[in-house]
Amino acid sequence: MALIELLSQRTGVAPEEGEHLVRLVAEWQLLADLAFSDLLLMCPTRGGDRLLVVAQMRPYTAQTVYQDDQVGRELDPAEASFTWRALEEGRIVREGDPVWREAIPIRVEAIPVRFRGRVVAGISQQSNLATARTPSRLELTYLQTAGDLARMIAEGTFPFEAEEPDPEALPRVGDGLVRLDATGRVQFASPNAVSAYRRLGITENLVDRSLAEFDPEAARVLEALRAGRPTESEVERRGAVVLRRTVPLIVDGEAVGAVVLLRDVTELRRRDRLLVLKDATIREIHHRVKNNLQTVASLLRMQARRMDRPELREALQESERRIRAIALVHETLSVERGDVVDFDAVAEEVVAMVRDGLTGPRVELSLRGSCGELSSDVATPLAVVITELVQNSVDHAFGEGGGRIGVVLGRDDGRVFVEVRDDGRGLPPAFSLDDAGLGLQIVRALVENELGGGLTLDRDGGTTVRVSVPVEERP
């Protein structure tokens, strides 16, 4: 069950408070990694006598305490005594002996989560002491920074309001970390952070130097520190690209420093550029194919005008319409990214194309419904199918008085549906698809052989042709 659903169904957390907790969960991987701890977010149940675990986070930097998922568990006061105290007293609770779980000593701390002055939840921070050793400079820096973040959560200044970063796109603690003091001087730089700066051509020592002395784009980081607001930026230099995120550390209303997370994304950006180039190339190919098809259609139209025999002129005109229908799909692909098209827009263009070519009896054309996005290998033959069916009705369904043709699109349960209905004279009683002309034979071949779908005819009050085609649903 999603966090918002758990909060609304089993706790008394208000909607605004729930949004704050959602932002916290989006950000708290940083705390888990810095503290080398598992995190459990707990809220009082509706009855107020138990705590419900609504979210859980494991660290990337240490062995987890919990192998099983804890979300949805309800704990009584004895099972979550530290968190109860943090909620009641509104302060971080660290006192007490380690808790033993399956012969493993666990250090438990509790952090109250404050939102606009009110404690709305608690975080149980649990560390496996079985792997504890004398901490290194890196680990001490991590723990100090984790303590600052915990105080910010308890004071209600973390996570930052109105910020919705993508956790998957941001650098993590292990990618590289620089700790700054309140003036922007480097207190610590992890080995991965040093390597990231070396990729940018910065080889001198970083510690005890002001960021402005060596960072080519220090202004954004220092501005984030001064303003007390996080920021994300990329630094590109000497062919390398480093993504970084600056998180100000604010305690008792004062900026005590900042943590800068860095990630070398040079290879990722190179791949992104290749994908953009590939996408642009594919769209240019579709554009040229569209132009070539339109040229062929124009040549067929010119040739048809020179034909004296009506049957030859009609055959060339039909070929021209089919080619123009295919060109419409390539035109859409030439301006859209990827290999999918908005088929509703293509269908509108197809109907408009037939409408513009109408001569003789007055025929009203309408289009309704939706198929959504389709891959080009489905959209192209389906556009030809609609062209053939509508033109077939125009040519054969009506007498001098004209009539109406309606195209209906639909999509459900992995299938796309197209229905072309006219109110004309209808089909002969003995008509079957085996007796169909070239237009319906093309439709049948495309639907059954190329698209793996089905085709049915209905003679009630005119003629209705229904097409059903399986499609792969895209996430």
C-alpha positions as CSV (number, residue, x, y, z in Angstrom):
1,M,0.0,0.0,0.0
2,A,1.3,3.5,-0.9
3,L,2.4,5.9,1.8
4,I,-0.5,8.3,1.3
5,E,-3.0,5.5,1.5
6,L,-1.6,4.2,4.7
7,L,-1.6,7.7,6.2
8,S,-5.2,8.4,5.2
9,Q,-6.7,5.0,6.1
10,R,-4.9,4.1,9.3
11,T,-3.6,7.3,10.9
12,G,-4.9,10.7,11.8
13,V,-2.2,12.6,9.8
14,A,-3.7,15.6,7.9
15,P,-3.2,15.9,4.1
16,E,-0.6,18.7,4.4
17,E,1.3,16.8,7.0
18,G,1.1,13.7,4.7
19,E,2.7,15.7,1.9
20,H,5.5,16.7,4.2
21,L,6.1,13.0,5.0
22,V,6.1,12.1,1.3
23,R,8.8,14.7,0.7
24,L,10.7,13.3,3.7
25,V,10.6,9.8,2.3
26,A,11.8,11.0,-1.1
27,E,14.8,12.6,0.6
28,W,15.7,10.4,3.6
29,Q,18.0,8.0,1.8
30,L,20.6,10.7,2.5
31,L,20.1,10.3,6.2
32,A,20.1,6.5,6.1
33,D,23.5,6.5,4.2
34,L,25.1,9.1,6.4
35,A,24.0,7.5,9.6
36,F,24.8,3.9,8.4
37,S,21.3,3.1,9.7
38,D,17.9,1.6,8.8
39,L,15.1,4.1,9.1
40,L,11.5,3.4,10.1
41,L,8.9,6.2,9.8
42,M,6.1,5.8,12.4
43,C,2.8,7.6,13.0
44,P,0.2,7.1,15.7
45,T,-2.7,5.0,14.6
46,R,-6.2,6.4,14.6
47,G,-6.8,5.0,18.1
48,G,-3.6,6.8,19.3
49,D,-2.4,3.8,21.4
50,R,-0.1,2.2,18.8
51,L,2.5,3.3,16.2
52,L,2.2,2.3,12.6
53,V,5.3,1.8,10.4
54,V,4.4,3.8,7.2
55,A,7.8,3.7,5.4
56,Q,11.1,2.0,5.6
57,M,14.6,2.8,4.3
58,R,17.8,0.7,4.3
59,P,21.3,2.2,4.0
60,Y,23.6,1.6,1.0
61,T,26.6,2.2,3.3
62,A,26.0,-0.5,5.9
63,Q,24.4,-3.8,6.6
64,T,20.7,-3.7,7.1
65,V,19.1,-4.4,10.4
66,Y,15.8,-5.7,8.9
67,Q,15.7,-8.4,6.2
68,D,11.9,-8.2,6.1
69,D,9.6,-5.4,5.1
70,Q,8.3,-3.6,8.2
71,V,5.8,-1.3,6.5
72,G,2.3,-1.9,7.9
73,R,3.4,-3.2,11.3
74,E,1.7,-1.8,14.4
75,L,3.9,-1.5,17.5
76,D,2.8,-0.9,21.1
77,P,4.6,1.5,23.4
78,A,7.0,-1.1,24.8
79,E,8.1,-2.2,21.3
80,A,8.8,1.4,20.2
81,S,9.6,3.2,23.4
82,F,12.2,5.6,22.0
83,T,9.9,6.7,19.2
84,W,7.0,7.2,21.7
85,R,9.3,9.4,23.8
86,A,10.4,11.4,20.8
87,L,6.8,12.1,19.8
88,E,5.8,13.0,23.4
89,E,8.9,15.1,24.2
90,G,9.5,16.6,20.8
91,R,13.2,15.9,20.9
92,I,15.8,13.5,19.6
93,V,16.1,10.5,21.9
94,R,19.5,8.8,22.0
95,E,19.8,7.6,25.6
96,G,19.7,3.9,26.6
97,D,21.5,0.6,26.1
98,P,21.6,-1.2,22.8
99,V,18.7,-3.4,21.9
100,W,19.5,-7.0,21.1
101,R,17.7,-8.6,18.2
102,E,18.6,-12.2,17.1
103,A,21.9,-11.9,19.0
104,I,22.8,-8.7,17.2
105,P,23.2,-5.4,19.2
106,I,21.2,-2.6,17.7
107,R,21.7,1.1,18.6
108,V,18.3,2.8,18.5
109,E,17.7,6.5,18.2
110,A,14.4,8.4,17.6
111,I,13.9,11.6,15.7
112,P,10.7,13.6,15.9
113,V,9.4,14.8,12.6
114,R,8.1,18.3,13.0
115,F,5.9,20.2,10.5
116,R,5.0,23.8,11.0
117,G,5.7,23.5,14.7
118,R,3.8,20.3,15.3
119,V,5.3,16.8,15.7
120,V,3.5,14.6,13.2
121,A,5.6,11.4,13.1
122,G,8.8,9.8,14.4
123,I,11.8,8.2,12.8
124,S,13.3,5.1,14.4
125,Q,17.0,5.1,13.4
126,Q,18.6,1.7,14.0
127,S,22.2,0.8,13.5
128,N,23.9,-2.6,13.5
129,L,26.7,-2.5,16.1
130,A,28.0,-6.0,15.3
131,T,30.1,-4.5,12.5
132,A,31.2,-1.4,14.5
133,R,34.9,-0.5,14.6
134,T,37.0,2.6,15.2
135,P,35.5,5.2,12.9
136,S,37.6,6.8,10.1
137,R,37.6,10.4,9.2
138,L,35.0,9.7,6.5
139,E,32.7,7.9,8.9
140,L,33.0,10.6,11.5
141,T,32.1,13.2,8.9
142,Y,29.1,11.1,7.8
143,L,27.9,10.8,11.3
144,Q,28.3,14.5,12.1
145,T,26.3,15.4,9.0
146,A,23.7,12.8,9.9
147,G,23.3,14.4,13.3
148,D,22.8,17.8,11.6
149,L,20.1,16.4,9.3
150,A,18.4,14.7,12.3
151,R,18.2,18.1,14.1
152,M,16.8,19.7,11.0
153,I,14.1,17.0,10.8
154,A,13.3,17.6,14.5
155,E,13.2,21.4,13.9
156,G,11.0,21.0,10.8
157,T,13.6,22.5,8.3
158,F,14.2,19.2,6.5
159,P,13.0,18.3,3.9
160,F,12.8,21.6,2.3
161,E,9.3,22.7,1.3
162,A,8.3,23.1,-2.3
163,E,11.2,20.9,-3.4
164,E,10.5,17.7,-5.4
165,P,13.8,16.2,-6.6
166,D,14.0,12.9,-8.4
167,P,15.8,10.6,-6.0
168,E,17.0,8.3,-8.8
169,A,18.7,11.1,-10.7
170,L,20.5,12.7,-7.7
171,P,24.0,11.8,-6.5
172,R,24.2,9.5,-3.4
173,V,26.5,9.7,-0.5
174,G,28.8,7.0,-1.9
175,D,29.2,8.8,-5.2
176,G,31.2,11.6,-3.5
177,L,30.7,14.0,-0.6
178,V,32.2,17.3,0.3
179,R,31.4,18.9,3.7
180,L,31.6,22.7,3.8
181,D,31.6,25.0,6.8
182,A,29.4,28.1,7.1
183,T,31.9,30.2,5.1
184,G,32.2,27.7,2.2
185,R,35.5,26.2,3.2
186,V,36.0,22.5,2.6
187,Q,36.2,20.6,5.9
188,F,36.2,17.1,4.3
189,A,36.2,15.6,0.8
190,S,35.6,11.9,0.3
191,P,37.9,9.9,-2.1
192,N,35.2,9.7,-4.7
193,A,34.6,13.5,-4.5
194,V,38.3,14.1,-5.0
195,S,38.2,11.8,-8.1
196,A,35.2,13.7,-9.5
197,Y,37.1,17.0,-9.2
198,R,40.1,15.4,-10.8
199,R,38.0,14.5,-13.8
200,L,37.3,18.2,-14.1
201,G,41.1,18.9,-14.0
202,I,41.3,20.0,-10.4
203,T,44.2,18.1,-8.9
204,E,45.2,20.3,-5.9
205,N,44.3,19.5,-2.3
206,L,40.7,20.5,-1.5
207,V,40.6,20.3,2.3
208,D,40.9,23.6,4.2
209,R,40.4,25.6,1.0
210,S,37.5,27.9,0.1
211,L,35.3,26.3,-2.6
212,A,35.6,29.6,-4.6
213,E,39.4,29.1,-4.9
214,F,39.2,25.9,-7.1
215,D,35.6,25.2,-8.1
216,P,34.8,26.6,-11.6
217,E,31.2,27.1,-10.7
218,A,31.3,27.7,-6.9
219,A,28.8,30.6,-7.1
220,R,25.7,28.4,-7.2
221,V,26.9,26.3,-4.2
222,L,27.8,29.3,-2.1
223,E,24.5,31.0,-3.0
224,A,22.6,27.9,-1.8
225,L,24.6,28.0,1.4
226,R,23.8,31.7,2.0
227,A,20.1,31.3,1.1
228,G,19.6,28.1,3.0
229,R,18.0,26.4,0.0
230,P,19.2,23.3,-1.8
231,T,20.3,23.4,-5.4
232,E,21.3,20.9,-8.2
233,S,23.7,21.8,-11.0
234,E,26.1,20.2,-13.5
235,V,29.7,21.2,-14.0
236,E,31.2,20.4,-17.4
237,R,34.9,20.8,-18.0
238,R,37.6,19.1,-20.1
239,G,35.0,16.6,-21.5
240,A,33.9,15.5,-18.0
241,V,30.5,16.2,-16.5
242,V,29.9,16.1,-12.7
243,L,26.4,16.3,-11.3
244,R,26.2,17.8,-7.8
245,R,23.6,18.6,-5.2
246,T,24.1,21.1,-2.4
247,V,22.1,20.6,0.8
248,P,22.5,23.4,3.4
249,L,22.7,22.3,7.0
250,I,20.6,24.7,9.2
251,V,20.6,24.2,12.9
252,D,18.8,26.6,15.3
253,G,18.0,28.8,12.3
254,E,21.6,29.3,11.4
255,A,23.5,27.7,8.5
256,V,26.3,25.6,10.0
257,G,27.6,24.4,6.6
258,A,26.5,22.3,3.7
259,V,27.0,18.9,2.3
260,V,27.7,18.7,-1.5
261,L,27.1,15.4,-3.2
262,L,28.9,14.8,-6.4
263,R,28.5,12.1,-9.1
264,D,30.5,11.7,-12.3
265,V,27.9,11.4,-15.0
266,T,30.3,11.8,-18.0
267,E,29.4,8.5,-19.5
268,L,25.7,9.0,-18.9
269,R,25.7,12.3,-20.6
270,R,27.6,10.9,-23.5
271,R,24.9,8.2,-23.9
272,D,22.2,10.9,-23.6
273,R,23.8,12.9,-26.4
274,L,24.0,9.8,-28.6
275,L,20.4,9.0,-28.0
276,V,19.4,12.6,-28.9
277,L,21.5,12.3,-32.0
278,K,19.9,9.0,-32.9
279,D,16.4,10.3,-32.2
280,A,17.1,13.4,-34.4
281,T,18.4,11.1,-37.2
282,I,15.4,8.8,-37.1
283,R,13.0,11.8,-37.2
284,E,14.9,13.2,-40.2
285,I,14.6,9.8,-41.9
286,H,10.8,9.9,-41.3
287,H,10.7,13.5,-42.6
288,R,12.5,12.4,-45.8
289,V,10.3,9.3,-46.3
290,K,7.3,11.5,-45.9
291,N,8.6,14.0,-48.5
292,N,9.4,11.1,-50.9
293,L,5.9,9.6,-50.4
294,Q,4.3,12.9,-51.0
295,T,6.3,13.3,-54.2
296,V,5.2,9.8,-55.4
297,A,1.6,10.8,-54.5
298,S,1.9,14.0,-56.6
299,L,3.3,12.1,-59.5
300,L,0.4,9.6,-59.4
301,R,-2.1,12.5,-59.2
302,M,-0.5,14.1,-62.3
303,Q,-0.6,10.8,-64.1
304,A,-4.2,10.3,-63.1
305,R,-5.2,13.6,-64.7
306,R,-3.8,12.5,-68.0
307,M,-5.7,9.2,-68.1
308,D,-8.6,9.0,-70.5
309,R,-10.1,5.8,-69.2
310,P,-12.0,6.4,-65.9
311,E,-11.0,3.0,-64.4
312,L,-7.3,3.8,-64.8
313,R,-7.8,7.3,-63.4
314,E,-9.7,5.8,-60.4
315,A,-7.0,3.2,-59.8
316,L,-4.2,5.8,-59.7
317,Q,-6.3,8.0,-57.3
318,E,-6.8,5.1,-55.0
319,S,-3.1,4.4,-54.9
320,E,-2.4,8.1,-54.3
321,R,-4.7,8.0,-51.2
322,R,-3.0,5.0,-49.8
323,I,0.4,6.5,-50.2
324,R,-0.8,9.8,-48.6
325,A,-2.2,7.8,-45.6
326,I,1.2,6.2,-45.0
327,A,2.9,9.6,-45.4
328,L,0.7,11.0,-42.6
329,V,2.1,8.5,-40.1
330,H,5.7,9.4,-41.2
331,E,4.9,13.1,-40.9
332,T,3.8,12.5,-37.3
333,L,6.9,10.5,-36.5
334,S,9.1,13.2,-38.0
335,V,8.0,15.7,-35.3
336,E,7.5,13.3,-32.3
337,R,10.1,11.6,-30.2
338,G,10.4,7.8,-30.3
339,D,8.5,5.3,-32.4
340,V,5.0,6.0,-31.2
341,V,2.4,8.3,-32.7
342,D,-0.8,9.9,-31.4
343,F,-3.1,7.9,-33.6
344,D,-6.1,10.1,-32.9
345,A,-4.3,12.9,-34.6
346,V,-3.4,10.7,-37.6
347,A,-7.1,9.5,-37.9
348,E,-8.2,13.1,-37.9
349,E,-5.8,13.8,-40.8
350,V,-7.0,10.7,-42.7
351,V,-10.6,11.7,-42.4
352,A,-9.8,15.3,-43.4
353,M,-7.9,14.0,-46.4
354,V,-10.9,12.0,-47.6
355,R,-13.2,14.9,-46.9
356,D,-11.1,17.3,-49.0
357,G,-11.3,14.9,-51.9
358,L,-15.0,14.5,-51.9
359,T,-16.9,15.2,-55.1
360,G,-20.5,14.4,-56.1
361,P,-23.2,13.6,-53.5
362,R,-23.0,15.4,-50.2
363,V,-21.4,13.1,-47.6
364,E,-20.9,14.1,-43.9
365,L,-17.9,12.6,-42.2
366,S,-17.4,12.4,-38.4
367,L,-14.8,11.0,-36.1
368,R,-15.1,10.3,-32.4
369,G,-13.4,8.1,-29.7
370,S,-9.7,7.5,-29.0
371,C,-7.0,5.0,-29.6
372,G,-4.2,6.9,-27.9
373,E,-0.6,6.3,-28.8
374,L,0.3,3.4,-31.1
375,S,3.6,2.1,-32.4
376,S,4.4,3.0,-36.0
377,D,4.1,-0.6,-37.1
378,V,0.5,-0.6,-36.0
379,A,-0.4,3.0,-36.9
380,T,0.8,2.8,-40.5
381,P,-1.4,-0.1,-41.7
382,L,-4.3,1.1,-39.5
383,A,-4.2,4.5,-41.2
384,V,-4.5,2.8,-44.6
385,V,-7.3,0.6,-43.2
386,I,-9.3,3.7,-42.2
387,T,-8.6,5.4,-45.6
388,E,-9.8,2.3,-47.5
389,L,-13.0,1.8,-45.4
390,V,-14.1,5.5,-45.5
391,Q,-13.4,5.8,-49.2
392,N,-15.2,2.5,-49.9
393,S,-18.3,3.9,-48.2
394,V,-18.0,7.2,-50.1
395,D,-17.7,5.4,-53.4
396,H,-20.3,2.6,-53.0
397,A,-22.8,3.4,-50.1
398,F,-24.8,6.3,-51.4
399,G,-27.0,7.4,-54.3
400,E,-27.6,11.0,-55.4
401,G,-28.9,12.1,-52.0
402,G,-25.6,11.4,-50.1
403,G,-25.4,10.4,-46.5
404,R,-23.3,10.1,-43.3
405,I,-20.2,8.2,-42.5
406,G,-19.0,7.9,-38.9
407,V,-15.6,6.6,-37.7
408,V,-15.4,5.4,-34.1
409,L,-12.1,4.7,-32.4
410,G,-11.7,2.7,-29.1
411,R,-9.2,1.0,-27.0
412,D,-9.6,-1.5,-24.2
413,D,-7.8,-4.5,-22.6
414,G,-4.9,-4.6,-25.0
415,R,-6.9,-4.2,-28.2
416,V,-7.7,-1.3,-30.5
417,F,-11.0,-1.0,-32.2
418,V,-12.0,0.9,-35.4
419,E,-15.5,1.1,-36.6
420,V,-16.6,2.7,-39.9
421,R,-20.4,3.0,-40.2
422,D,-22.5,4.5,-43.0
423,D,-26.3,4.9,-43.5
424,G,-26.2,4.0,-47.2
425,R,-27.9,1.3,-49.2
426,G,-26.0,-1.5,-47.5
427,L,-24.4,-4.6,-49.0
428,P,-26.0,-7.1,-51.3
429,P,-27.6,-10.1,-49.3
430,A,-25.2,-12.6,-50.7
431,F,-22.1,-10.5,-50.2
432,S,-19.0,-12.0,-48.4
433,L,-15.5,-10.9,-47.8
434,D,-14.3,-13.4,-50.4
435,D,-16.3,-11.5,-53.0
436,A,-14.8,-8.1,-51.9
437,G,-13.1,-5.7,-54.2
438,L,-9.5,-4.5,-54.0
439,G,-10.1,-2.0,-51.3
440,L,-11.6,-4.5,-48.8
441,Q,-9.1,-7.1,-49.8
442,I,-6.3,-4.7,-48.8
443,V,-8.1,-4.0,-45.5
444,R,-8.5,-7.7,-44.8
445,A,-4.9,-8.5,-45.6
446,L,-3.6,-5.7,-43.4
447,V,-5.9,-6.5,-40.5
448,E,-5.6,-10.3,-40.5
449,N,-2.2,-10.9,-41.9
450,E,-0.1,-7.9,-40.8
451,L,-1.8,-6.9,-37.6
452,G,-3.1,-10.2,-36.4
453,G,-6.6,-8.8,-35.9
454,G,-10.2,-9.5,-37.0
455,L,-12.7,-7.9,-39.4
456,T,-16.5,-8.2,-39.3
457,L,-19.3,-6.7,-41.4
458,D,-22.8,-5.7,-40.3
459,R,-25.6,-4.9,-42.8
460,D,-28.2,-3.4,-40.4
461,G,-29.3,0.0,-41.5
462,G,-26.4,0.6,-43.9
463,T,-23.0,-1.0,-43.6
464,T,-20.7,-1.2,-40.5
465,V,-17.2,-2.6,-40.7
466,R,-15.5,-3.3,-37.3
467,V,-11.8,-3.9,-36.9
468,S,-10.2,-5.3,-33.8
469,V,-6.4,-5.3,-33.5
470,P,-4.2,-6.5,-30.6
471,V,-1.7,-4.0,-29.3
472,E,1.1,-4.1,-26.7
473,E,0.2,-1.8,-23.8
474,R,3.1,0.5,-23.0
475,P,3.7,1.6,-19.4
